[in-house]
Amino acid sequence: MSFLKKLFNTTEQTPAVEEKTEKLQQPSSKVQGEPNKLSVELDQIHLQQTFTNKEQVLTFIADNMAKLGFVNGNYLDALTEREEKVSTYLINGVAIPHGVNEAKALVTKTGVIIVQVPAGITWNKQGDIAKLIVGIAAANNDHLALLQKLTAVVMDQALSESLANTDDAYQIIQALGAESQAQPTIAKDFDTSKQATIVDKAGLHARPASLLAEQASTFANTEISIRNENQSANAKSMAALLTIGAKYGDAIMVSAQGEQAQAAVDTLVKLINEGLDNETDSENANYNPLSGLPALSNPVGDNIFNGLAASPGIAMANSYLLKTVNREIQQIADDPAVELATLQDAQQKAIIQTEEIYQKLLEKAPNEAAILKAQKQLLNDETINQESEKLITQGNSAAWAWQQSIELQIEALTVIEDERLRARIADLADIRERVINIILPSEDNISYPDTDFILLASDLTPSQTAGLEGTPIKGIATELGGPNSHMAILSRALGIPAVVGIGSGKLSNISEGQKVILDPQSATLIVTPDQTTQEKALQSLQTWQEMQEQEALHQHEPAITLDGRHIDIVCNIAKPQDAACILENGGEGAGLLRTEFLFESSQQEPSIEEQITALKSIAGKLGDKQLVIRTADIGGDKPVSWMDMPHEDNPFLGIRGVRLSFQHEDMFKRQLEAIYRTAIWQHESIGKCGIHIMFPMIAKISEWHRAKDLAELVRAELNAPKLPLGIMIEVPSAALVADNLAKEVDFFSIGSNDLTQYTLAMDRLNPHLCNAADSYHPGLLRLIKMTVDAADANGKWVGVCGNMAADPKIACLLVGLGVHELSVSPVNVPAVKNILRSVSFEKLQKKAQKALNMCSSESVMEMYKTHDDLL
């Protein structure tokens, strides 16, 4: 600490330096005798700056100190004078500029401005290069604890280098041990208010927020606020709505004032309670990198980088490095009117650009095109535009104002725990760059190669990814990003193999034009592979191409193994619009119709006629193909806003599924009536009926008896045709007494999602518990085998309708256990059919028997990584 104390000319005693950095914590009471901790908030940290000299940095620090109220007057002179007396450069790329003692009168409150310049700038005559600059305005001793931490930083070369290159402001806050951002104060609601509940399982993410903001904007001369606990947002701003972090089940307050206050509140509350996320999630929204294509074995190259699989396939081509464009944005401008016009013109051009990308993407990936549609709304976002206009009127340039306004929203999202909401940071960064590129056109326009290439980048924005359509790109590798980012979703939709999360700075040293292999199956990038590895990659490329061709060519053919075992491949659907997708992708019927869509999307119980209309539209498309209708599986993670459902400490172990149907018997009977009346209509229309009825959450035989008796009562009253009645095996007790149940039911369908969580006592929605190996647990496999054996002994069939069925590797395992039917998402049908047609049932059985005798999930999973033993 002595060199720091000399720089600040202080005689105050400071504590010893701690060897470890503290974890970021919420503000807490100060320890007596400890120097006051200094609060560092996000708007004090400026990452990825591109200054070229020290004078620019000092000016920037002085301006921001004045902006945040740390100093009163010209503090630049004080900073400059200090540098003239003694260099404030420390070691390992860290400098701490601060004012001379004579300027303390200018400091109104102690504060810091932290500037990161990854490229570095020369700080003194000795040629020292500063990359992390901590500007300090010190009024008293509040800064001493921070300096104490700063000592640990500067003495740790690796940590200093990491902070000089990080894109996470909280890493800097954590390393400095500063107070985390203070909790925001609770905003006051407007007088007209009403509570709503988030029923969308994914929470108030981009699509629902976009719809809500769009609707709110129709109420002129009306201020509308939405509050989630102590976070409030302008309801007309999609960006602001994302920052409140509203999750599934949250009770939020909608309030308004103005000409249409009551109408606005009523409308928005209704929308929220009914659910805003009614579109089918893109089949590419979540990716599990398990497919029929094997990983390259023992690859050899000059360098091998590991990351995360984001989009399946294989690629080998020359590398193309997407360079980051560095530009200096001038903050000060002379004419606010000119700057405002410049910004508005750039926004309109950006909207046109976004629409062009949207239309182009719409043809190949209509679901994923919604990503660009949401970006269009962000370009007109009320909160962002208001902040930009305010900054421009204060004398700032259009580009700088737009950049700062977007950064405020990005910083607000960084503190949200929900990864799906935090992932929207990429969309904000995307529109930030698009508008700035129009205002300040770069000479370094991206020009992709005319021949095959693999794109290497720090990260890709959604629009950059969408813009790759039509280029000869073969694969993507990025240093940052995750497998469920918008970039990854778009890569899967466009069929571009991708690996993400390789690590910051790791790809920058690869020379452009080097031959590389991208293997998502092993999540690796191999640089300058040897001849043997190249030959393996060529074989894998041929295999992948053949797989794709075979899937498309034979998707409408049945799934029959090499030795003649026929497996029915049917589909899970959640609404009438999905029925057409079954037939388009070669599905042989619907193995699960989730009727909750009727109950979740309504403010009241849907009438019998409404239910019949929806069921007829599905049955009409499928004809006499199988249609398994599951009665309402409400409760647990699937509540409905209009039903009085008391709070339960353990909702997954509470009143859900058939238990709730029994508690609301009249509702249950009305649903059964709708199903049977649809069956009458279908039988009269085509002379046949493919409808089956399935009851969820049957845990004991008495529940089956009660459900069956109620169904028969309703059927007899209507004189409807008899329909096959079955149950879901999703509770371990049902599997354990499957031998008794199989004597009475017409079929079983294994709900692997719930059966897994109940067997392993593990909340399947908890990201810290679920992992890929869980589906391979021998205990789970033995319960499935018990169910299949019981069904076979009584001449009944067994299907699987959970996530396990859609994974081609686990599909092989399930068929080996004797399952007769797999119910998957329509898009998965071709791949599952293709892999089953390439193997023999006898070999599948032998391999599955080995799995049953294993003692760990991991060993079973390892065994099913390849299919070599099945060919």
N, C-alpha and C positions, 0 to 999 in steps of 0.2 A: 504493500500500500504506500510505501514511502514516496515512490515516484509520482503517484497520483496526488498525494497530499501536497507535494511541492508544486505541482502544476496548478493546484487550486489555492495555494498559499494559505492553507488552513492548519490550525493547530489542534483541531478536535480529534479526540481519540476514536478510532474505528475498530470494530470487531475483527477477529481473525478471519481469514478467508476460508470458506467451506470448500471441501474437495468435490462435492457433488452439487449439481444444479437441482433446484427444487421442481417438483411437478407444479403445473399451472393449477392454482386453487382459486376458489372464490374469496372475496375480501373477508378478512378475519380480524379479530381484535389484535392490536399491537402488543408485543411482549414488552414488559417494563424494562427500560434500559436499552432497548433495541432502537437504533436509528429509524426514523419513520420511513416506511416503504413508499416508494414513489409509484404512483399509478401511471401505467403506460397503456394507452388505449390504441385501437386500431388505426385511427386517423393520425397518429403520431409516427407510424411506420410506413415507409415508402420503399417498396421493393422494386427490383429490376430497373433501376434508373440508368440513364445513358449519358450522364455528364462527362465532359471531356477535360475539365480543369477544376482546381480547388475553388476558384472564385465563384463559379456557377453553383457549387455545392453550398458554400457559405451564404450566398444570396438566397438560395432556396430555403435553407434552414432559418435564416432571419425572417423571411416572408411568412413561413409557416408558424414560427413562434408568435409573430404579431397576429396572424389569423386566428390562432387558438387562444390568444389573450395571455400568453406567458410574459410578453414584454410590451412596453409602452414606449414607442419612439424608434429611432433607428439603431437596431441592435447589430446591424451588419458591421458598422464601424468598430463596435466593441469586439466582435469576433475576429475581424481583420487585424486589429491592434494586438490582440493576444498572439496571433500567428506570427506577427512581426517580432514579438519579444522572444517567443519560444515555440518550437513546433509542437503541436498537440498530437503528433503521431506517436502511438505506443509501439506495439510489435504485432506481428502476425496479421497485418492488414487492417488493424483497427486504429481509428483516430477519434479523439474526443474534443472537438472544437468547443470553446466556451468563452464568454466575455471576460474582459479585464475587470479587476476588483472595482475600479473607479465607475464602472457602468452598472453596479448592483442596484442603483436607484431606478434603473429602467425595468428591472425584473418585477413584475406584479405577482407572479406565482411561479414556483419551481416547476419546470417541465423539460422534457427531452423531445428532440426530433431525431428519429433514426433513419438514416438514408443508406440503402444498399446499392452499390455500384459494382456488379459482378465483373465487369471488364477492368475495373480498377482505374485510379487516377493518381498521377504523381503528386505527393503531398508536400514534399520539402526539397531543399537543395541536395540532400543526400540521395534523392531518387527513390525514397520509400513509397511503395504503392499502397494506397488505402482503398479497401473494398467495403468496409462497414464503418460508417461515420455516425457517431453518437453526439449530436449537438446538445449542449446542456445550458439551460438558463437557471442559475442557482440563486435562490433568495435566502435560503437557510441551509439546514443540514438534511433536508428531505432526500437529497440525491446520494447520500453516503452509502446506504445499503445497496443501491444500484451499482455504485462504483466498486463496492466490495465484490459483487457478482461479476462485474466487468473484468476485474483482476483475474478471476478464474477463467473467464473466456479468453482473454488475450494470452494467458500462459498456456492454453490448450490449442495447439496449432490446428489440429483436426476439427475441433469445435468451431474455431474462428472461421476456417474455410467453409464449413458447412453452413454457418449463418450468413456468410457472404454470398451464398448461392441458393439458399432455400427460397421456395415460393410460398412458404407458410409463415405468416407473420406471428402466429402463436408459438412457433419454435423459438423465435427471438425473445418473446415475452417470457417464455418458460426458462430459457437459458439465463436471462437477466434476473430472474426471481422477482419480477415486478408484480404489483397487484394486478389481477385480471380486471377486465372491464367491469365497471360498477353495474349493478342491476338497474335496469331502466325503471323509471317511475311508472306507476299505473296511470294510464291515460283515462280521463273521465269520459264516460259514455255520453252520447247525446240523449236528449229526453225521450225520444221515441226509440224503444229498444225491445228486443226479444231474443231469447236463447235458442240456439240450434246445436245439433250434434253431428260431428263428422262421422258419416257411415261408410265413406270410401276406405277400403282396406289400406290403400297406399297413402292415405292422408291428403292434405291439400297441396299436392305437387303441381307440376307445371300445367297439365291439361285442365284439371278442375279450377285452378287459380285463374287460368286464362278465360274459361267460360264464365266464372263469377265476375271477374273484372269487366268482361264484355257486357254482361247483363247490367251491372251496376252503372256503367257509363250511359245507359239509356235514360237514366233519371236526371233530367236537367235541373239546374239550380238547386241541387240537393247534395249535401255532404253526407257521406256514408262511411262508417267506421266498422271494422271487424276486430274484436279483441279476443285473444287467447291468453287467459290469465293476465300477465302484466305486459304483454306485447300487443300493441294496437297497430292497425294498418289502414291506409286509405283503400276502401273496397274497390275503387276504380283503377287501382294500380296492381297489375299482376306481380310486378317485382316486389312491391311492398307486402302483398299477401303471402308470398313465399317465405318471407322473413319471420312470420309469426310462428312457424314450426308447428302448425296444427296437424296432429296425428289422428289416426283412427280412434274413435271413442271420445275425443276431446269435446267438452262443452264450450262453445264459443258464443260471444255476445255480438249481435248485429244491432247497430244503432244508427240513427240518421237525424238530420235536421234540414229543413228547407221545404220547398213547395210540395214535393212528393215523398216526404219522409215515411209516412205509414205504408204507402204502396211499395216503396223500396225495401223496407224491412220485411214486410210480409212475403214479397217475391223472393228475396235472397234466402230467407229462412226456409222457405219451401224447397228451393233448389238444393240447399245444403242437406236438409233432412231426407230428401228423396235420393240424394247421391248424384254427384256431378261426373263420376268416372264410369259412365255406363258403356262407353266404347270397349270393345274387346281389347285387352292388352295385346300388344304386338307379340307374336310368337317369338320374336327375336329379343324381347325385353330382358329375359334372363337366360344365361347360357351356362350349361354344364358341359365342359369340353370332353365328353365321352361320346365317341362315335365309332363307326366301324373301321375307320382308317387308323392303322397302328402308328405309334411314334417311331421316329428313326432310332435305330439301335446303335449305341456307341459312336456317335458322330465325332469326327476329328476335324479341326480347323485351326487357323491362327488364333482365333478367339471364339468363345462360346458364351453368349449372354442368356441368362434365365429371366423370365418374366411371368406374366399371367396370360393364359389362353383367352382370347376374346372372340375369335371367329375361326371356325374349323377349316381344314384344308391343308395344302402344302404348296410352297412356292420356291423357285430357284431362279434368280435373275441378278442383274447388276444393281448395286445400291444407288439410290438418289437421295441426297441429304437435303431436307427442307430447312433452309437457313432462317433464323429469326431476324426479322427486319428491325434494326435499331434506328430510332429517329428521335430527335429532340423536339419536344412540343413547347413552343413559346407560350408562356402563361399570360403575359400582359398584352392587351389590345387597346387600340385607341377609340374605336367607334362601336359601342354596343349594338346599335341598330344593324350595322353591317355584319357583325358576328352572329347576331340572332338569325338574320336572313341566310347566312352561310350554313348555319346548323340546320335550319328547316329544309333548305334545299338538299343538303346531304342526307337528311333523314328520308326524304321522299325518294331519292335515288337508291338509297339502301333498301327501302321497301320494295321497289321495282326489282332490284337484284334478288332479294329474298323470294319474291313471287316467282321469278324465273327458275330459281333452284327448286322451289316447291313443285312447280308444274313438271319439271324434268324428273324429279324423284317420284312424283305421283304415279307415273306409268309403271315403275318397277317395284316400288315399295310404298303402297298407299297408306298403310298404317304408320310407317315411320315418317312419312311426309309431314305428319302433325307436328313434329319437332320444329320444322321451319315455319309452320303456321303460328306456333306460339312465339317464335322470334319476331314475326311481323308485329304482333301485338306489343311486344316489349319496345319496339321502335317508336310506338306511340304512347308509351307508358306515362301516365299523368305525374307520378312521383318523380321519375327520372327527368322528365321535361321541365317540371317546376324547379327542380334543383339546378338544372342546367341554365335556365333563364335567369335565376337568381345570381348565379356566379358570373354570367355574362354581364349583367347590369352592374356588377361590382368592378368591371373593368378587365375581366379575363377573356381570353380568346375562346372561340367556339370549340376547338378541338380539346383544349385543356378543361373547359367546363364540362364537356360531355364525358371525358375520361374520368374526372373526379366524381361526377354524379353516378356513373356506373360503379366506380370503386366503392362508394358508400354502400350500394346494394350488395356488392360482392362481400364486403367486410361483414355486413349483417348476416349473410348466409353462412359464413365460416364458423360461426358459433353454434349453429344448429346441429343437433346430433344426428338427425335423420339423413342417411347417406343419399337417399333419393332426392331430397331437397337440396342438399349441398352440391349434388351433381349438376344442378342448374347454373352453377357458377360458370360452367363452360359456355352456356348460352349467352349469359351476360357479357362475357369476354368476347364472344363471337360478334355480337352486335356493336360492341365498343370498337373493335378493330375495323369492322366494315364501314362505320361512319367516319372514323378518323382517316381511313385509307382514301375515302372520297374527298375529304377536306384537304388532306396532305398526301397527294398521290406519291407513291414510292417508285423510284426508278428500278428497284429490284423486284419487278413483277415476276410472279411464279410462272415458269415455263417448263412443263413436264416433258420428259423425253418422249420421242416418237417410237421408241422400241421398248420392249418389256423391261419393267423396273420394279424394285421393291422400295417403298418409301420409308425412309428413316426420319423421325422427327422427335422433337422434345415432347410435343403433344399436337393433336389435331382438333380444330373446332368442328362442330357439326357441319357447318357450311363447307369447310375445306374437304371434309370426308365425302359429303354429297357431291361436291364438284369433281371428284375423281371418276365418277361415272363417265364412260366413254373414252377414258385414257387407257393405255396398255399396262395398267398397274396389275401386279401379280400378288402383292402382299403389303402389309403395313406393320412396322415395329415402332413403338413409341416409348420414350423414357418414363412418361407419366401416364396417368389415367388408370381406369379400372375396367373389369369385364362387363359392367353394367352401365357404363357411361353412354351418352348419346353417340359418341364416336364409335363405340363398340357395337351398339345396336344397329347403326347404319352400315357398318362393315358387314355384319351378318346378313342384313337385308340385301346388300349388293353382292354378296357372295365373295367378298375379299378376305382371304385368310389374314388374321391379325394376332399379334402378341403385344401386350401393353405392360406398363409398370416395370420396365427393365431397370430403371434407376437414373436419377438425374445426372446428366453429363456423360453418361457411359457411351452414347452413340456418336458424340461430337468428333471423336478422333478417327472414325471410320472414313476412309477416303472414298470420294464419289467414284462410282464405276467399279468398285470391288465386287466380286461375285459373293453373294450371300444366299443362305438357305433359311427359310422361315418355316418352322415346324410347330404349329399351335398345339399339336397333340402332346408334345413334350414341353411346350411353352418356351422354346429356345430359338435363338438367332445364331446361326453358325457363320462366321466371317472367314472367307477364303477357305472353303472346305477342301479336304484332300480328295483325290480321285475316287476312292472307295465310297466316301460319303456322298459325293455327287451321283454316283451310280445308284446308290440306295434311294436318293431323293428322286431320281428319274423313274425308278420302279414305283415309288410311292405316288408320284404324279400320275402315272399311268393308271394305277389302281384307283386313285381318287376320281379320275375322269371316267373310268369304266363304271364306278359306283354311281356317279351322278347320271350317266346315260342309262344305266340299267333301272335305276329308280324311276326315272321319268317314263321310260319305255314300258315298264311292266307294273306301274302303280295300280292299274285296274284289275290285275290278275290276282288270284287268291294266294295266300301265304301257305304254301305246302312245302314241308321239309323234303330233303332228298329221298327219304325213305317213306314218304307218303302221309305224314301227320299234318292235318289241316288245322291251322290256328285262325280263328276269326279275328280280324283287325277292325275294330269299330272305334267310335270317336266320343270324346267328352265334349259336350256343348253346353252353353249357358244362356242362349237366347235364340229366337226364331231365325235371325239372320245367319246363324252359324250352320244351319242345316245344309245349305247349298255347298258349303266348303267340304262337307263329308263326301259328297258324290264327286266333286271336282278332284279330290286327292285320292280317290280309290277306297274310301272307307266303306265298310259293309253294313253300316247301320250306326245307331247311337247307343253306346254302352252305358252312357250316363247323361241324362238331361237334368241339370241342376235347376229345379223349379224355383229356387230362391230369387231368381231374377224378377219374378212376378211380385214377390212380397217386398223386396228391398227397394224397388223403384216406385213404390206407391206410398201415398200418405195415409192410406187406409187399406184394410184387407181387400184384395182384388175380388170382384164379384165372380160368381160361377161363370157367367157369360164371358167376362174378360179372360178368364183362364182358358175357357174352351177355344176362344178365338186364337190365342197364342199357340195352344197345342195343335189345333187344326192346321195352322200354317206350317208347323214342323212335320206333322204326319203326312200332310199333303205332298211335301217335297220328297219324303222318304218312301212313300208308297207302302208296300208291305214289308219293307226292310225293318229289322229290329229297332225298336225305340224303347229303351229302358227309362221310365220316368221315376225319378226318386222323389218321394214325398218331401215336403219342405224340411230342409236340414237347417233350421234356424237355431241360434244360440251359439255359445262359445265365441268364435271370432266372426259370427255372422248374425248380428242383431238386426232388428227392424225398428224404425223410428216410431211407428204407430202402435206398437204392442207394448203393454205394460210388463216390462221384464225387470224384476228387482235385481239390484246389484248382488253379484256373487263373488266371493273371494277367489274361487276356483271355477270360472265359467266353463272350462273344458271338462270339468268333472261334475257339472251341474245340470240344469234343466236345458237340454239341447236335443235336437233330432226328434226321434219318436217320443221321447219323454215330454217334450213341449207339446207335441201333437196330442198326446193323451190329456194334458192339462187344459188344452183348448180343443176339446173333442168336436164341437160343432164346426170349427174351422177345418179340422181334419176331414170331417165328413163332406164338407163342401168341396174340398180339393179332390177327394175320391170321386165325388159325383161328376166333377168336371172331367176327370180322366175317363170314367166309364161312359159318359155321354159322348166324348170324342171317339171312343172305341166303337160305339154304336154307329156314329156317323161314318167312320172309316169302313166298317164292315158293310154298311148299306151302300157305300160309294164304290168300293172295289171288290167286295165279296171276301176280303181277307182283312186281318188286323195284325200288325206287328208290335202292338203296345204291350209292354211288361210294366209291372209296378214293383218298386223296390223300397223297402223301409230302412232308414238309416239309424245307426246307433242302437241296434238290438244287442242287449247284453245278456239276456236270459230268455229262456224258452217261454216264460209267461208273457213277456212283451210281444214275442212273435204271435202267440195265440190271440192276444187282444187285438193287435193290428190286423191279423187275418180275419178275425170275426167281424170287425168293423167294416172291412172292405167287402166281405160277403154280404153283410146287411145292406150296404148301399147298392151293391150289384143286383141283389134280388129285388129290391124296390124298383129298380129301373129296368129289370129284365134285360140286362146288358150281357154281352158275351163274357164267358169266363176268361180271365187273363192270367198269364203266369205271374205268380207272386214270389218275390225273393227278398233277401236281406243283404245288407252290407256287413261284411266281416271286418270291423274296425276296432272292436273291443276284444282284448285277449280272451276274455271269458267265453265269447261266442266261438272262437276258434277251438277252445278247449272242449266245448260240448258240441262241436260240429257234427259228430257222429249221430247225436240225437236230433239235431236240427235238420240234417240232411234227409232224414226220413219223412219230413213234412214239407219243407220248402221246395220250390220248383228250381231255384238256382241260387248261387252265391256270387257276390261281387266283392272282392277284397279292396277296401279303401286303404291303400298302403300308406297314405300320409298320416291318417289318424292311428292306424294300427302300429306304425313305427313309433309315434310319440307316446302312445299308451304302453307299449311293450318296453320302451327304454326309459319311461318316466321322464320325458324330455319335451319341453315346449318347442314345437316345430317352428314357431315364429321367432324364437330367440336366436339371433345370429351367432351368439357365442357358443351355442350348443350343437346346432345342426352342422353336419359335414357329410361329404360324399360317401364316406364309408358306412354311415348308419343304415343305408338301404341293403347292405350286405351282411348285417348282423346275423350270425347263425341262429340266435333265438327267434328272430323274426322269420327267418326262412323255415324253421321247424314248425312254426304256427301255420304258415302258408301250406306246407306239406301236409299237416294234419287235416286242414280244410279240404285240400284236393283229394286225399285218400278217402275221407268221409263221403265226399260227393261222388267219387267213382264207385264206391261200394253201393251207392243207392241210385246210380244212373242219372245223376244231376251234373250240371256243368258249372264251372267256376271261371269268373273273369277277374281281371285286376284293372281298376280304374283310377289308380293314383299315379303320382309322378314316376314310380318305378317302371311302369309299363312303357313309357315313352323313351327310355334310355335303351338303345339297341343292345348294349352289353347286358344290362339287367333283364331285358326281354328274353335273351337266350337262357339266362338263369331261371326265370319264371316258367318258360316253356319246358325246361328240363325238369322242373318240379311237378309238371303235369297240368299246368294251367291251360284251359281250353280257349280263352279269349283274352285279348289285350285291348283296352280302351284308352286311346291316346288323343292328343290334339290332332286335328286334321292334317296339319303340316308335317307331322311325324310319320304318317302312314307309309309313304313310299320307302323311307329308310328302314323302318321296322320290318316291313314285308320283304325287302330285298335281302336283309341279313338272314332272316329265317329260311328263305328259299335256298340259301347257300350252305346249309348245314343239315346234318341228320339228327333226327329225334333221339335215336339210340345213343349217340355221342353226347347230346345235350343232357340226357338222363344220367349218364355215367359221371359227367362233370359236376352236375348238380348234387349228386350223392356225395362226392368228395367235399363239396361246400358244406353240406349238412354235418359232416364229421369234423369240420374245422372248429377252432375255439375262438377265433377273433375275426372281426369285421375286416381288418386290414389284410389278413391273409386271403380271405375270399375275394376281396377287391383286386388284390394283386393277381390272383389266378385268372380273373376275367378281363385283364387288361388286353389280352390277345386272344385270337380265335384259331391260332395255328393248330392246336390239338383237336379242333373240330372239323378241319378240312380233310 
